[in-house]
Amino acid sequence: MDLRQLRYFVTIVECGSMSRASQQLNIAQPALSLHIRNMEAELDMALLFRTPQGVQPTEAGTILLRNARLILNQFEQAQREVKDSVTEPAGEVRLGLPGTISQILGVPLILAAREKFPRIRLRIAEAMSGYVLDWLKLGRVDLGVLYQTAEDRGLNSVSVLSELMVLIGPTSGHEGPPSRDGTIPFSSLTFLPLILPSPGHGLRTLVAERASAEGVQLTVGIEIDSYGGIKSLVERGLGFSILPEHSVEKEVKERRLRAWHFDQPLLRTVYLVSPTDRPLSHAVSSVKSLCLKTLRDLVHTGEWRSAHMRIVA
C-alpha cells in the first residue's frame, strides 16, 4: 500500500462514486477498481460496499479513511516544510562564540537573524576558543567563531578579520612597564606577572608564539579560562594580561584598567569555523552568511574598532 493508493481511496469515499472519483483523478475506472481490490487483498478485508446512495466505507474502511487522511496531511505538511526551507530557512542553529567576541557580535547577530530569518532559532553559547573548538568537533554547535584555526579534517576555518591586542594592567599599585609614546616593546612582559588562559586556548597560544619568536621569558602567575575573570583579576591588581583592545574599552574609559599598545602590533586572527563532515542545513548556511555580513558591518561602521576585515569569498 502506498500514498497514491491512499489518495485514491480517500477520493473515492469523498466522491461517493467510482465514476466521479475516476473523473476527478483522471484515471480509468477499471484501473481505480484494481487499486482498491489490491488494497483489500493486502489487508484481507473489504474496504468499500455499494449502497443506493453510492459507495460507502466499511468499518475497516472507516478506520483506514481516518488514518489515510492523517498520513496524507502529514506528507503534504512535510512537502511544504521542505519547499519552504529553501525560500525561508527554519530551525535551530547553535553558534559558539568566545566571550570577547560575544560581547560585540552576539546582540547585533541575534537582532539581524530575528529580522531576516524569523523562523530560525539562534542559540549562542559562550566559552573560550578551546572549548568552542571541542563543541564543534563533538557536534554540539553548528558554527563557531574562534581565535585559532581548526586543525581538523572535519572542520573548515575561514579567516575573517584580525584585531589589535593590548597589554592591560591595574590603575593602581604596579606602575606597569615604561612606555615611549604610549607604546611598549613586547619584551616588557619579561618583568610582569601575567594572568592568561591555560595552554591550548587561542590567546595563550598567540602570546606564547610571539614570546618564543622574540626570545621573551614569560611569567604566568595565574591561569583562568574566563575573559571576565581575567579582567576582574587584573583590575584587583593581581597581574597583567593581553586582550583585544575593543574588549577593554569600557574599563579603560572608566579608569578601571590601563592599556598599552605594543610598538610592533600584536594581531589576532578571527576565524569562522564550520563542519565539513556533514552537510550544512539551509538555516545554518544562512546564519553563516549573516554572521560574515554582521562582522563586516561591525568593522566598517567602526563599532569593532582596531579590527581589520579580511577578504572573504
N, C-alpha and C positions, 0 to 999 in steps of 0.2 A: 504494500500500500504506500502511495507516495502523495505529495502535496497536490499534484494535478488531480488524482482521483478524489481526494478530499474536497477539492474545489468543485469538481463535477457533482459530487454527492450533495453538497450544500446547495448548489444552484438548482438541482432537480427538486429538492424539498421546498425551497423558497418559491420556485415557479409552480409547483404542484402538478407538473406535467412534463413527461419526457419530451414531447414535441416542442413545447415552449422553451425548455432548457436547451434543447438541441439548437434552436434558432439563436438563442442568446449567446451560447458558447461557440456558435459557428462550427459545430461538429455533427457529423451524420448520426441520426438516431440509433442505427444498429451498432455503431461504434460506442456510443454512450451507454447503451444497454449492456454491451460486452464488458465495459469497465465495471459496472455495478455488479454483474454476475461474478466477475473475478474477485471483487471485494467481498462478496457474500461467501464465495468459496474459501477465501483466505481466512475469514472469521468463522466459517462453518455455521452461519445462521442468516436468516433473511433480514434485510435492512429496510425494504420498502414493500408496501402492498397497495393494490389498486382499490379505490372506492368510487362511488358515483361522483364524488366531489373532486376526484383526481388522485394523484399519487401521495401517499402518506407514509411517514416513517413508522417502523415497528418499534417496540420497546427498546430493542438493541439499537435500532436506527436513531432513536431519540438521544440515547447516550452518546452515540458516535457523532451526531449532529452538534451536540453541545461542545464536545471536545474538539471537533474539527474546526468550529468557529474560533475557539481559543488558539488553536495551533496556527490557523491562517492569519489571525490578527497579530499574533506574536511574530510570525515570519515577516509580515508586512512592516511591523514596527522595527524589526532588525534591519530590513532593507532601507527604511527611511533613515535610521541612525547611521548606517554605513555611508549612505549617499551624503547625508548632512555633514558627516565628519570631514569630508573633502572640502566642502564650501565653508563650513562653520565648525572649526575644531572644538572638541569637547572632551572632558575627562580630567583626571588628576595629573598634575605634573609636580614632581618633587625636585627642588633645587637646593643644592648645598652651597653655602657661602661662608667664607672666613668673616670674623666679626668686623674687621676694619673695612671690608667691602660691603657687608650687610648694612652697616650704618649709613652708607651713602647710596647704595643701589636698591636695597630692599623695598623701601616705600615707593619710590618712583616706578619700579618694575611692577609692583602689585597694582598700583593705580593704572598703569598703562595696560596691563593684562585685563583688568576689570572693564576698561573702556573698549578695548579692541576685541577681546575674546571672552565675552561674558559667560560662556559655557565651560570655560576652563577653570578648574580649582587649583590655584597655585599655592603650594606649600613650600615655605622656606625654612630650612634647617641650618642653624648657625654653629660653626665649630672652626677650629684651626685647620689649615690646609691639609695636614697629615690625616686628620680624621675624615675630612670630606673625601679625600682620595680613597680611604678604606671603604666608605659608604658607596662610592662609585663601583669599586671592584665587587662589592657584595650585592649590588643592585638595589640598595636602599634608597638611592636618589637617582633621578633620571639624567640630571645635568649637574655640573659643578663648576665653580669659578675658583681657580687655585693660584697659588703663588709659586707653583712648581710644575714642570712638565710631567706628564704621567708616563713613566717608562713601563708601559704595559701594552701588549698586543691587542687587548680587548678595549683599549681606550684611545681616543683621538684628541690631541691637545692642539689648540689654535691660539697663538699669542695675539692678544687683542690690544693691550696697552702697556706702557711702562710708567711707573710713578716714582717720584723722588722720595728717598728715605732720609730721615734726620735723626740726630742724636737727641735724646730728651733727658732732662735731669730735673731735680727739685729746685724750687726757687729760693730755698734757704738751706743752710748747713754747708754742704760741699760746694766749693766755689765753681767747680767744673773746669773743663780744660781751657787753657789760654787760647784765644782766637785772634785772628787777624782779619779785619774787615767782615767780621761775623761768620767766618768760616774756620774750620779746623782740619788738620790732617787726620787721616784715618788712624795713623799711629798713636794719636792721643788716647785711644781706647786702652792702650797698654797699662795706663795708670788708673783706670777706672773700674770700680766694682760693677759688673753688669748683671742685668736681670733679663733673661732670654727664655724662649720656649725650649723644651727638651730636644735633643738631637732627633733628626728625622723630619722636623717641621720646616716649612719653606723659609721662614725668617731666620731660623738658626743656621740653616744650610747656606743662605745668602751671605750672612755675616762671617761664617767660618771660611767660606771660599775666598772672600775678599781678604780676610786676615792671613790666610795661607799664602795668597798671591803676593802680599806685601811683607810677609815675614813678621807679622804682628802677633804677639802673645796675648791671648785674651784671658781675663779672669771672670768666670761666670760664678757669681756668688749665690744666685737664686735661679731656679728653673721653674717656670709656671706656664702651663699651656692655656693661657687666657689673656687676650689683649686688654680687657678691662682690668684684670688683676695686675698686669704689668704696669699700667698707668697708675693704678692706686698705690702700688708699692714704691714706684719712683716718686710720686707726689709726697709720700711719707718719708722720703729721704733715705731709703734703703739701697739705692743704687741708681744706675743709669741704664738706658735701653735705646733701641733703634726701632722706630716705627714710621709708617708713611706720614708725610707732612700733613695731609688732609685729615688724618685720624686724630691729630692732637691740636688742631687749630683752635678749637673751643677752649681747651685747657690752657693753651699758651695765651690766648686773648684775655682770659680771666686771671692770668698770672698765677695759675696753679702749677704750671710746668714751664721750663725753659727749653728752647730748641736751638740746635746748632746745625748749620749745613756743613757738609764735607767739601773741602776745596776741590777734590776730584769726586764729582757727584756719584752717589751710590743709588743705582736704579734697580727697581724690582719689576719683573715682568709678570703680568696678569694673564692667565690662560683660561679659556673656556673649554671645558672638557666634556666629551660625550662618549657613550659606549659605541663600539663598532661590532661587538659580538651579538648584537640583537638589533632589529630594525627600530628606528625611532617612529613613534606614533605621530600622527599629524599634529596632535596637541603639543607634544614635546618639541617637534621641529619648529612649530610656530613660536613657542616660548624661547627657543634658542635664538631665532632671528630677532625677536623682540628684545631679548637681553642684549644682543650686539648693538641694536639701534639705541637702546636706552643708555648703554655705556658710552656710545659715540656722542649722544646728546649731552650727557653729563660733562664730558671733556670739552666739547665745542662751546657750550654755554658758560664754561668757567666754574661750574659747580664742583667739579672734581679738579681743583687746582693742583698744579705740579704734576699732572698726568699728561702723557702724550699718546694719542691714539695711533695704533699701527694700522696698516692697510690690510683689511680682511676681506677675502673674496666672498 
